[in-house]
């Protein structure tokens, strides 16, 4: 059996281990180590690679941005920023048909701008918005589907932990990726609000109406969200303008949200320690997956699987757009098996060389950025695609009274919105690259 055959055989083995509920990081590490043993003919090289791979992976300065953004999200939650965002959005939109659901979407978008995690955004906003939606007569399935979909904005609207990982894997500029994600993120939020409007008109009994809020109270609610806006502008704007590196920007954002949380009374007593412990646990989980993926991808590099597949696709003369659509469809399938971070770490080292060898009419940097945003959006769709969308289970665990089948039915409207958005961004790359071309 050739090295290439061993590399190809590793895919079904990895999928089987994941299907058997082995942790994804451990599954990638085990397959990578075992595959390296067969390729090199012994454990000496595999063990030596374990030492070197661990050092080379975690000595990357760019990875230090991950715990900073996670800590930033912890501080933002304790600082009451999620409540302030939802209250402001609700005061302006709540009186519309489906307005409280639209407010939840808007608040998720705002919180995603200072969180960077989909699951954290869904869980945090679920605690804030779910009782309010139930209070005004919103059905359980519609409420949970709205919050699950809104939570996906956490990984799309910058800063985003997943975008940082993609930038490291594809060797791209983090600031430019953040800038390119901005318009697709806004399109996602607007598309979800339009979806809410359509849903409540097709299902009038699914949503109640709350009375309008006085104009003075509306403007007063905006003052409470100013800290969120300031943190976002300072972090993202500072990174893009070159005032500091992405890692420094993440540290500035964490310090800023920490100060706001302290002034709001959210970081008193053990809250400080709890924030750091929670960040440490999340970071350890992410870094273990990163290590497993690094070891598995190192094994694939030895087998030359990515390079051979890229050469095979080019030689066959396949239509580039057909290849891209097939890859995006595979991401939807993977979304039913693993989380977004694992998908990115596992697939980008394989898929990126393949699509980079094809001609999409874009320069290498523009293509890498456009492809990264498209992949991120499709990964986001996987988080809410039944039956195994991660965000659906997060929200369902907070609303045990609602059968998850009801959530499945309502969330398909949001999946439809996502598919339309993906099609637009695939057909018109200029939408994603607009800000990059204007400000770059």
C-alpha positions in Angstrom: 0.0 0.0 0.0 1.4 3.4 -1.0 1.7 6.4 1.2 -1.0 8.1 -0.8 -3.4 5.2 -0.3 -2.7 5.3 3.5 -3.5 9.0 3.4 -6.8 8.4 1.6 -7.7 5.5 4.0 -7.3 7.8 7.0 -10.4 9.8 6.1 -13.0 7.0 6.6 -11.1 5.9 9.7 -11.2 9.4 11.1 -14.9 9.7 10.3 -15.6 6.4 12.0 -13.8 7.5 15.2 -15.8 10.7 15.3 -19.0 8.7 14.7 -18.1 6.6 17.6 -18.1 9.7 19.7 -14.3 10.0 20.2 -13.3 13.6 20.9 -12.4 15.2 17.6 -9.1 16.5 18.7 -8.1 13.1 20.0 -9.4 11.4 16.9 -7.3 13.5 14.6 -4.3 13.0 16.8 -4.7 9.3 16.9 -5.2 8.9 13.2 -2.3 11.3 12.5 0.1 9.4 14.9 -1.0 6.0 13.6 -0.7 7.1 10.0 2.7 8.5 10.6 3.8 5.2 12.1 2.8 3.3 9.0 4.3 5.9 6.6 7.6 6.1 8.3 7.8 2.5 9.4 8.2 3.0 13.2 7.5 5.1 16.2 10.7 7.0 16.4 9.8 9.5 13.7 6.3 9.8 15.0 7.4 10.5 18.6 10.0 13.0 17.3 7.3 14.7 15.2 5.1 14.9 18.3 7.8 17.0 20.1 8.5 19.3 17.1 4.9 19.6 16.1 3.8 20.6 19.5 6.5 23.3 19.8 6.0 24.7 16.3 2.2 24.8 16.7 2.0 26.6 20.0 5.0 28.8 19.5 2.9 30.7 17.0 2.5 34.2 18.3 -0.8 34.6 16.4 -2.5 31.9 18.4 -2.3 34.0 21.5 -5.1 36.0 20.1 -7.5 33.1 20.8 -7.6 33.3 24.6 -7.7 37.1 24.4 -10.9 37.1 22.4 -12.4 34.4 24.6 -11.6 36.4 27.7 -13.1 39.4 25.9 -16.4 37.5 25.5 -16.4 36.4 29.1 -16.0 40.0 30.3 -18.7 41.2 27.9 -21.1 38.7 29.3 -20.4 39.6 32.9 -20.5 43.3 32.1 -24.2 43.2 31.1 -23.5 44.1 27.5 -25.8 41.4 26.1 -28.7 42.8 28.1 -27.9 46.4 27.0 -27.8 45.4 23.3 -31.0 43.5 23.5 -32.8 46.2 25.3 -31.7 48.8 22.8 -32.7 46.7 19.8 -36.0 45.8 21.4 -36.9 49.4 22.1 -36.4 50.3 18.5 -37.8 47.2 16.8 -40.0 45.5 19.4 -43.3 47.1 18.4 -43.0 45.7 14.8 -44.5 42.4 13.8 -41.9 39.9 14.8 -39.9 42.8 16.3 -38.7 41.1 19.4 -37.2 38.3 17.3 -35.6 41.0 15.1 -34.2 42.6 18.2 -32.7 39.3 19.2 -31.0 39.0 15.8 -29.7 42.6 16.1 -28.4 42.0 19.7 -26.7 38.8 18.5 -24.9 40.7 15.8 -23.8 43.4 18.3 -22.6 40.8 20.8 -20.8 38.8 18.1 -18.8 42.0 17.4 -17.2 41.6 20.9 -17.4 37.9 21.4 -16.2 35.9 18.4 -17.8 32.6 19.3 -21.1 31.3 17.9 -22.0 29.0 20.8 -21.2 31.6 23.4 -23.3 34.2 21.5 -26.2 31.8 21.2 -26.0 30.8 24.9 -25.7 34.3 26.2 -28.4 35.9 24.1 -30.6 32.9 24.8 -30.6 33.7 28.5 -31.4 37.3 27.8 -33.9 37.1 24.9 -35.7 33.8 25.3 -37.8 34.8 28.4 -38.7 38.1 26.7 -39.9 36.4 23.5 -41.9 33.9 25.5 -43.4 36.8 27.5 -44.8 38.4 24.3 -46.3 35.2 22.9 -43.6 34.0 20.6 -43.9 30.2 19.9 -41.1 28.0 21.4 -40.0 26.7 18.0 -39.7 30.1 16.4 -38.0 31.6 19.4 -35.3 28.9 19.7 -34.7 28.8 15.9 -34.3 32.6 15.9 -31.7 32.5 18.7 -29.9 29.6 17.2 -29.6 31.4 13.9 -28.7 34.7 15.5 -25.9 32.9 17.4 -24.1 32.0 14.2 -23.4 35.8 13.8 -20.8 35.3 16.5 -18.3 33.6 14.2 -19.0 35.8 11.2 -19.0 39.4 12.5 -15.4 40.3 13.4 -13.6 39.7 15.6 -13.9 36.0 15.0 -11.8 33.2 16.5 -12.5 31.0 13.5 -11.3 33.7 11.1 -8.1 33.9 13.1 -7.5 30.2 12.8 -8.3 30.3 9.0 -5.8 33.2 8.6 -3.1 31.2 10.3 -3.8 28.1 8.2 -4.1 30.0 4.9 -1.3 32.4 5.8 -3.5 35.5 5.3 -3.7 38.9 6.9 -6.1 38.8 9.9 -7.0 42.5 9.5 -8.0 42.1 5.9 -10.1 39.0 6.7 -11.9 41.0 9.5 -12.6 43.8 7.0 -13.9 41.4 4.3 -16.3 39.7 6.8 -18.0 42.9 7.7 -20.4 43.2 4.8 -21.3 39.5 4.7 -22.0 39.8 8.4 -24.4 42.7 7.9 -26.1 40.8 5.1 -26.5 37.9 7.4 -28.2 40.0 10.1 -30.4 41.8 7.6 -31.3 38.5 5.9 -32.3 36.9 9.2 -34.5 39.9 10.0 -36.2 39.6 6.6 -36.7 35.9 7.3 -38.4 36.7 10.6 -40.7 39.2 8.9 -41.7 36.5 6.3 -42.1 33.8 8.9 -44.5 35.8 11.2 -46.6 36.7 8.1 -46.9 33.1 7.1 -47.5 32.0 10.7 -49.4 34.9 12.4 -49.9 32.9 15.6 -46.2 32.4 16.2 -45.5 35.9 17.5 -47.2 38.5 19.6 -46.8 42.3 19.6 -45.4 44.5 22.3 -46.4 48.2 22.8 -44.1 50.9 21.3 -41.5 52.4 23.6 -41.4 56.2 24.1 -38.8 57.9 21.9 -36.9 59.3 24.9 -36.4 55.8 26.2 -35.2 54.6 22.8 -32.5 57.2 22.6 -31.6 56.5 26.2 -31.0 52.8 25.5 -28.4 53.7 22.9 -26.2 55.3 25.5 -26.0 51.9 27.2 -24.5 50.3 24.1 -21.9 52.9 23.5 -19.2 50.8 25.3 -19.9 48.0 22.8 -19.5 50.3 19.9 -16.3 51.9 21.3 -14.7 48.5 22.0 -15.5 47.3 18.5 -14.2 50.4 16.7 -11.0 50.5 18.8 -10.2 46.8 18.3 -11.1 46.3 14.6 -10.3 49.8 13.6 -7.0 49.8 15.5 -6.0 46.5 13.9 -6.8 47.6 10.4 -5.2 51.0 10.7 -2.0 49.4 12.0 -2.1 51.0 15.4 -1.5 47.5 16.9 -1.3 43.9 15.8 -4.3 41.6 16.0 -2.9 40.1 19.2 -2.4 43.5 20.8 -5.9 44.5 19.6 -7.4 41.4 21.3 -5.5 42.3 24.5 -6.8 45.9 24.3 -10.3 44.6 23.7 -10.1 42.2 26.7 -8.8 45.0 28.9 -11.5 47.4 27.7 -14.4 44.9 28.2 -12.9 44.0 31.6 -12.9 47.6 32.7 -16.5 48.1 31.5 -17.6 44.9 33.3 -15.8 46.0 36.5 -17.5 49.5 36.4 -20.9 47.8 35.8 -20.3 45.6 38.9 -20.0 42.3 36.9 -16.5 41.5 38.0 -16.7 41.5 41.8 -15.8 38.7 44.1 -15.0 35.4 42.4 -16.2 36.6 39.0 -12.7 37.5 38.0 -11.4 34.0 38.7 -14.4 32.4 37.1 -13.7 34.4 33.9 -10.1 33.3 33.8 -10.9 29.6 34.6 -13.7 29.5 31.9 -11.3 31.1 29.4 -8.6 28.6 30.3 -10.9 25.7 29.8 -12.2 26.9 26.4 -8.6 27.7 25.3 -7.4 24.3 26.3 -10.2 22.6 24.4 -9.4 24.7 21.3 -5.7 24.2 21.5 -6.0 20.5 21.9 -8.1 20.4 18.7 -5.5 22.6 17.0 -2.7 20.1 18.1 -4.7 17.1 16.8 -5.3 18.8 13.5 -1.7 19.9 13.2 -0.5 16.3 13.8 -3.0 14.9 11.3 -2.3 17.5 8.7 1.4 16.8 9.2 0.8 13.2 8.4 -1.2 14.1 5.3 1.7 16.3 4.1 4.0 13.3 4.3 1.5 11.3 2.1 1.2 14.2 -0.4 -2.6 13.7 -0.4 -3.4 17.5 -0.7 -0.9 18.1 -3.5 -1.8 14.9 -5.4 -5.5 15.7 -5.2 -4.9 19.3 -6.4 -2.9 18.0 -9.3 -5.5 15.5 -10.2 -8.3 18.1 -10.2 -6.3 20.4 -12.4 -5.4 17.6 -14.8 -9.0 16.4 -15.1 -10.0 19.9 -16.2 -13.0 20.1 -13.9 -15.0 23.3 -13.9 -13.7 25.4 -11.0 -17.2 26.5 -9.9 -18.4 22.9 -9.8 -15.5 22.0 -7.6 -16.3 24.9 -5.3 -19.9 24.0 -5.0 -19.0 20.4 -4.2 -16.6 21.5 -1.5 -19.3 23.8 0.0 -21.8 20.9 -0.1 -19.3 18.8 1.8 -19.1 21.5 4.5 -22.8 21.2 5.0 -22.4 17.4 5.5 -19.5 17.9 7.9 -21.6 20.4 9.9 -23.7 17.4 11.0 -20.7 15.6 12.4 -18.3 18.2 14.0 -18.0 21.8 15.3 -16.9 24.7 13.2 -13.4 24.9 14.5 -12.7 21.2 13.8 -14.1 21.6 10.3 -11.8 24.5 9.5 -8.7 22.8 11.0 -9.4 19.5 9.2 -10.4 20.6 5.8 -8.6 23.9 4.9 -5.1 22.2 4.6 -6.8 19.8 2.1 -9.3 21.9 0.2 -7.3 25.1 0.0 -4.5 23.8 -2.1 -7.1 22.2 -4.5 -9.1 25.4 -5.0 -6.0 27.6 -5.1 -4.9 25.7 -8.2 -8.1 26.6 -10.1 -8.9 29.9 -11.9 -11.7 32.0 -10.4 -10.6 35.3 -12.0 -9.2 36.6 -8.7 -5.6 37.3 -7.5 -4.1 34.9 -4.9 -4.8 37.1 -1.9 -8.3 38.2 -2.9 -9.2 34.6 -3.7 -7.9 33.3 -0.3 -9.9 36.0 1.5 -13.1 35.4 -0.5 -12.8 31.7 -0.1 -12.3 32.0 3.6 -15.4 34.1 4.1 -17.5 31.7 1.9 -16.3 28.7 3.9 -17.0 30.5 7.2 -20.6 31.2 6.1 -21.2 27.6 5.1 -19.7 26.4 8.3 -22.1 28.8 10.1 -25.0 27.1 8.2 -23.8 23.7 9.5 -24.3 25.0 13.1 -28.1 25.3 12.5 -28.7 22.5 10.0 -30.9 19.7 11.4 -30.6 17.2 12.8 -27.2 17.8 14.5 -26.7 21.6 14.4 -24.7 22.5 17.5 -26.5 25.8 18.1 -29.9 24.1 18.0 -28.9 21.9 20.9 -27.5 24.8 22.9 -30.8 26.7 22.7 -32.9 23.6 23.2 -31.1 22.9 26.4 -32.3 26.3 27.6 -35.9 25.7 26.6 -36.8 22.1 27.6 -40.5 22.8 27.1 -40.1 23.1 23.3 -39.7 19.9 21.3 -36.6 20.1 19.1 -38.7 19.0 16.1 -40.5 22.4 16.4 -37.2 24.2 16.3 -36.1 22.1 13.2 -39.2 23.2 11.3 -38.7 26.9 12.0 -34.9 27.0 11.6 -35.2 25.8 7.9 -36.4 29.3 7.0 -33.1 30.7 8.3 -31.2 28.0 6.5 -32.9 29.1 3.3 -31.8 32.6 4.0 -28.2 31.4 4.4 -28.3 29.5 1.1 -29.5 32.6 -0.7 -26.7 34.6 0.9 -24.1 32.0 0.0 -25.2 32.0 -3.6 -25.0 35.8 -3.8 -21.5 35.9 -2.4 -20.3 33.1 -4.6 -21.7 34.6 -7.8 -20.6 38.2 -6.9 -17.2 38.1 -5.1 -17.1 41.9 -5.3 -19.6 42.0 -2.4 -17.1 40.4 -0.1 -14.1 42.2 -1.4 -15.7 45.7 -1.7 -14.4 47.2 1.5 -11.0 45.5 0.9 -10.7 47.1 -2.5 -12.0 50.5 -1.4 -9.9 50.8 1.8 -7.1 48.4 1.0 
